[in-house]
């Protein structure tokens, strides 16, 4: 049984002396005789155990904890466990891992390489890296473009260019590889089932090609679907016409290049458990601008999100897909301002932003929302952005 109350000596800029430490679900509560501090997990940048002491760093302070009555090692591991639980929640992990190990990681994102030691977990749709710092990463399996093995290491390469390597797993390396391979096969099977559910007339080759192209809710250009299987593209368009975004889709086809409009289908979202949610990405005729529309029952479905970007359309589209998968299509986190993310109620979102480069990219591109106040006003404002 884990102990969550400890007594120790604290050295920090705010409190120095004897304190009581309570490890909670969201924070470390520190209480002195005449003062107290609540260190939210969303503030913590690293937790380190050394020389029978634990050092906790935040952006604003360093907390050095010594003379722990119940021991530095138990305190560190209990705090690390609670911290990881908060990170899992922030990264939209809701199920149990199918495999867990510990080892070393190394990842490269946007030309920057980061490495360290961490708890490493495999889920049915992602791999989770959980180091004792703010470098945690949720790696979506659906965007895996390549797997490289060798020298007792495994590297996942995503279609957006990031690479994630794992080594020093010891005897867990083979089970890790086997488990990861099984999840990729399972994901492939789910994608094929979803594709065939839309168009049962597809050949095996067509279904396989579209499943690779359109995994786990990713939006892809309709013209690519049509080039692969015209019947599938027609079935998708028919579903769009039966959805809440039917009128929006027809209008976007008028003011955008129809062949470049992307469509995706995502199932099991909150409020839409029993149906595939359709979403659209419409690039404007003006370069560097796009509109995103969702056919959901959520509050944010009443608005079209506008993005402006300087990258190529291909890069933007891939990063948009990557970010939407990372936040389980919760668009609220995209539109919140930086100062709003500092509020306690948005601490999970703040942690997600810090640990998801694609989400930071998308937030930077966010240019506003067009509310569906009336058909005329919506069309007028959308036209002003996209043409």
C-alpha positions in Angstrom: 0.0 0.0 0.0 1.4 3.4 -1.0 1.8 6.0 1.7 0.8 9.5 0.5 1.8 11.5 3.7 5.4 12.2 4.5 7.4 14.4 6.9 10.7 16.0 5.7 12.9 19.0 5.5 12.3 21.4 2.6 14.6 23.9 1.1 12.9 26.3 -1.4 12.6 30.1 -2.1 9.2 30.1 -0.3 9.6 27.7 2.6 12.7 26.3 4.4 12.3 23.9 7.3 10.2 21.0 8.6 7.1 20.3 6.4 4.4 17.8 5.9 4.0 16.5 2.3 0.8 15.1 1.0 0.7 13.5 -2.5 -2.7 14.0 -4.1 -4.3 13.3 -7.4 -3.4 16.7 -8.9 -0.6 18.2 -6.8 1.9 17.9 -4.0 0.6 19.7 -0.9 3.4 21.1 1.3 2.5 22.4 4.8 4.8 24.2 7.2 3.9 25.5 10.7 2.8 28.9 9.4 2.7 28.5 5.6 1.7 26.2 2.8 2.4 25.6 -0.9 0.5 23.6 -3.5 2.8 22.4 -6.3 0.5 21.4 -9.2 1.8 18.6 -11.3 1.1 20.8 -14.3 3.9 23.1 -13.0 6.5 20.4 -12.5 9.3 20.2 -15.0 11.3 17.4 -13.4 11.5 15.1 -10.4 14.9 13.7 -9.4 16.1 11.3 -6.7 19.7 11.5 -5.6 21.7 11.2 -2.3 18.6 10.3 -0.3 17.0 13.5 -1.4 14.2 14.4 -3.9 14.5 17.6 -6.0 11.4 18.9 -7.7 11.8 21.6 -10.3 9.1 24.0 -11.7 9.4 27.0 -13.9 9.4 29.2 -10.8 11.2 27.3 -8.1 13.3 24.4 -7.0 12.1 22.2 -4.0 14.8 20.1 -2.4 13.3 17.6 0.0 15.6 15.8 2.5 15.4 13.9 5.8 12.3 12.0 4.6 11.1 9.9 7.6 9.6 7.2 5.4 12.5 7.2 3.0 13.4 9.2 -0.1 12.9 6.2 -2.4 9.3 5.5 -1.5 8.4 9.2 -1.6 10.0 9.5 -5.1 8.2 6.5 -6.5 4.8 7.4 -5.0 5.1 11.0 -6.4 6.3 9.7 -9.8 3.3 7.3 -9.9 0.8 10.1 -9.1 2.6 12.5 -11.6 2.3 9.8 -14.3 -1.4 9.3 -13.6 -1.9 13.0 -14.2 0.1 12.9 -17.4 -1.9 10.0 -18.7 -5.1 11.9 -18.1 -3.7 15.0 -19.8 -2.7 12.9 -22.8 -6.2 11.5 -23.1 -5.3 7.9 -22.0 -8.4 6.3 -20.7 -7.7 2.5 -20.9 -5.2 0.2 -19.4 -1.8 -0.5 -21.0 -1.3 -3.9 -22.7 2.4 -3.8 -21.9 4.6 -1.9 -19.5 8.3 -1.7 -19.1 11.2 0.7 -18.3 14.1 1.7 -20.4 15.7 4.5 -22.4 14.1 6.6 -25.0 15.3 9.0 -27.7 13.1 11.1 -29.9 13.6 13.7 -32.6 11.0 16.3 -33.3 11.4 19.4 -35.5 15.2 18.8 -35.6 15.6 18.6 -31.8 16.6 15.4 -30.1 15.7 14.5 -26.5 16.6 11.4 -24.5 16.4 9.9 -21.1 14.9 7.1 -19.0 11.2 6.4 -18.6 8.4 4.1 -17.9 7.2 3.0 -21.4 3.7 1.7 -22.0 1.9 0.3 -25.0 -1.8 0.9 -25.5 -4.1 -0.3 -28.3 -3.6 2.9 -30.2 -0.3 4.5 -28.9 3.0 4.1 -27.1 3.4 6.3 -24.0 6.8 7.6 -22.8 6.6 8.6 -19.1 9.9 10.1 -17.8 10.1 11.9 -14.4 9.9 15.3 -16.2 7.8 17.2 -18.8 9.2 15.2 -21.8 6.3 12.7 -21.8 5.1 11.8 -25.2 2.0 10.0 -26.6 3.0 8.3 -29.9 0.0 7.5 -32.1 0.4 4.2 -33.9 -2.0 5.1 -36.7 0.6 7.5 -38.2 3.5 5.1 -38.1 5.3 5.1 -41.5 8.2 2.8 -40.6 9.6 0.6 -37.9 13.4 0.1 -37.7 15.0 -2.6 -35.5 18.6 -3.4 -34.7 21.3 -3.2 -32.1 18.8 -4.0 -29.3 16.7 -0.9 -30.2 13.4 -0.2 -31.9 12.5 3.1 -33.7 9.1 4.3 -34.8 9.0 6.8 -37.6 5.8 8.8 -38.1 4.6 10.2 -41.4 5.0 13.7 -40.0 8.8 13.1 -39.7 9.2 12.5 -35.9 11.2 9.4 -34.8 11.0 7.6 -31.4 13.6 5.1 -30.3 13.6 2.6 -27.4 16.5 0.7 -26.0 18.0 -0.9 -22.9 14.8 -2.7 -22.2 16.6 -5.9 -21.2 14.6 -9.1 -21.4 11.5 -6.9 -22.2 12.8 -6.0 -25.6 11.3 -9.0 -27.4 7.9 -8.9 -25.6 7.9 -5.1 -26.3 8.4 -5.7 -30.0 5.8 -8.5 -30.1 3.2 -6.4 -28.3 3.8 -3.4 -30.5 3.5 -5.5 -33.6 0.2 -7.0 -32.4 -1.3 -3.6 -31.7 -0.3 -2.4 -35.2 -2.0 -5.5 -36.7 -5.1 -4.9 -34.6 -5.2 -1.3 -35.6 -4.8 -2.4 -39.3 -7.8 -4.8 -38.8 -9.9 -2.1 -37.3 -9.2 0.3 -40.1 -10.1 -2.3 -42.7 -13.4 -3.1 -40.9 -14.2 0.6 -40.8 -13.5 1.0 -44.5 -15.5 -2.0 -45.5 -18.4 -0.8 -43.3 -18.6 2.3 -45.5 -18.3 0.4 -48.8 -18.7 -3.3 -48.9 -18.0 -3.5 -52.6 -14.3 -2.7 -52.3 -11.7 -5.2 -53.5 -9.1 -6.4 -51.0 -6.5 -4.1 -52.7 -8.7 -1.1 -52.6 -9.8 -1.6 -49.0 -6.1 -2.1 -47.9 -5.0 1.1 -49.7 -7.7 3.2 -48.2 -7.2 1.8 -44.7 -3.5 2.9 -44.9 -4.6 6.3 -46.2 -7.4 7.0 -43.7 -6.5 5.5 -40.3 -8.3 6.2 -37.0 -10.2 9.3 -38.1 -7.5 11.0 -40.2 -8.9 13.4 -42.9 -7.6 12.8 -46.4 -8.3 14.5 -49.7 -11.4 13.2 -51.4 -9.7 13.1 -54.8 -7.2 10.6 -53.4 -10.0 8.4 -52.2 -11.7 8.7 -55.6 -8.5 7.8 -57.4 -8.2 4.6 -55.3 -11.9 3.6 -55.3 -14.6 5.8 -56.9 -17.3 3.8 -55.1 -15.8 4.5 -51.7 -15.5 8.3 -52.4 -19.1 8.3 -53.5 -20.2 6.5 -50.3 -18.3 9.0 -48.2 -19.9 11.9 -50.0 -23.3 10.3 -49.5 -22.6 10.1 -45.7 -21.6 13.8 -45.7 -24.8 14.7 -47.4 -26.8 12.9 -44.7 -24.8 14.6 -41.8 -25.1 17.9 -40.0 -22.4 19.4 -42.3 -24.2 18.7 -45.5 -25.0 22.3 -46.3 -21.5 23.5 -45.2 -19.9 20.9 -47.4 -21.8 22.0 -50.5 -20.9 25.6 -49.8 -17.2 24.8 -49.2 -17.2 23.0 -52.5 -18.3 26.2 -54.2 -15.7 28.5 -52.7 -12.8 26.1 -52.4 -11.1 23.7 -54.8 -13.4 20.6 -54.4 -10.7 18.0 -55.1 -8.6 19.4 -52.2 -11.3 19.1 -49.5 -10.3 16.5 -46.9 -12.8 14.3 -45.1 -12.3 12.1 -42.0 -14.6 9.9 -39.9 -14.0 9.4 -36.2 -16.1 7.0 -34.0 -16.7 6.8 -30.3 -16.3 10.5 -29.4 -18.1 11.8 -26.4 -21.7 12.5 -27.2 -21.5 10.6 -30.4 -20.8 7.1 -29.2 -22.9 5.2 -31.8 -21.9 6.9 -35.0 -19.0 8.0 -37.1 -18.4 11.8 -36.7 -17.6 13.4 -40.0 -15.1 16.2 -40.2 -13.8 18.4 -43.1 -10.7 20.3 -43.9 -11.2 22.9 -46.6 -8.2 24.8 -47.9 -9.0 28.3 -49.1 -8.3 29.5 -52.6 -6.0 32.0 -50.8 -2.8 30.0 -49.9 -2.1 29.4 -46.3 -5.6 29.3 -44.9 -8.0 26.5 -44.1 -11.4 25.9 -42.5 -12.2 22.9 -40.3 -15.8 21.8 -39.7 -17.1 19.0 -37.4 -20.5 17.3 -37.5 -20.8 16.6 -33.8 -23.2 17.5 -31.0 -20.7 19.3 -28.9 -20.8 23.0 -28.2 -17.8 23.6 -30.4 -19.6 22.0 -33.3 -21.5 25.3 -33.6 -18.4 27.0 -35.1 -16.0 26.5 -37.9 -12.3 26.8 -37.0 -10.1 28.9 -39.2 -6.3 28.3 -39.4 -3.5 30.3 -41.1 -0.2 28.7 -41.8 3.1 29.3 -43.7 4.0 25.7 -44.1 3.1 23.7 -47.2 -0.5 22.3 -47.4 0.8 18.8 -47.1 2.7 19.5 -43.8 -0.2 21.5 -42.4 -2.7 18.7 -43.2 -0.5 16.0 -41.6 0.1 18.1 -38.4 -3.5 18.9 -38.1 -4.4 15.2 -38.2 -1.7 14.5 -35.7 -2.9 17.2 -33.3 -6.5 16.2 -33.5 -5.7 12.5 -32.8 -3.5 13.6 -29.8 -6.4 15.5 -28.1 -9.1 13.0 -29.1 -10.7 15.7 -31.2 -11.3 18.1 -28.2 -11.1 21.4 -30.0 -11.5 23.5 -26.8 -7.8 23.1 -26.1 -6.9 24.6 -29.5 -8.8 27.8 -29.1 -7.9 28.6 -25.4 -5.5 31.5 -25.0 -2.2 31.0 -23.2 -3.3 32.9 -20.1 -6.5 30.8 -19.9 -4.3 27.6 -19.8 -2.8 28.8 -16.5 -6.2 28.4 -14.8 -6.5 25.3 -12.5 -9.5 23.9 -14.5 -7.3 23.8 -17.6 -4.3 22.1 -16.0 -4.7 18.9 -18.1 -4.8 20.9 -21.3 -1.7 22.9 -20.3 0.1 19.6 -19.8 -1.1 18.3 -23.1 0.1 21.4 -24.9 3.5 21.2 -23.3 4.0 17.5 -24.3 2.5 17.6 -27.9 4.4 19.6 -30.5 1.7 19.1 -33.1 -0.8 20.7 -30.8 1.4 23.7 -30.2 1.8 24.1 -33.9 -2.0 24.0 -34.4 -2.6 26.5 -31.6 -0.2 28.8 -33.3 -2.1 28.5 -36.6 -5.5 29.0 -35.0 -7.0 32.3 -36.4 -10.5 32.2 -35.0 -13.9 30.7 -35.2 -16.9 31.4 -37.4 -20.1 30.9 -35.4 -23.1 29.4 -37.1 -25.3 32.3 -36.0 -27.2 32.3 -39.3 -26.6 30.7 -42.7 -26.0 34.1 -44.4 -23.6 35.5 -41.8 -21.6 32.2 -41.7 -21.3 32.1 -45.5 -20.2 35.7 -45.6 -17.5 35.3 -43.0 -16.2 32.0 -44.3 -15.9 33.5 -47.8 -13.9 36.5 -46.4 -11.4 34.0 -44.9 -11.0 31.5 -47.7 -11.2 33.7 -50.8 
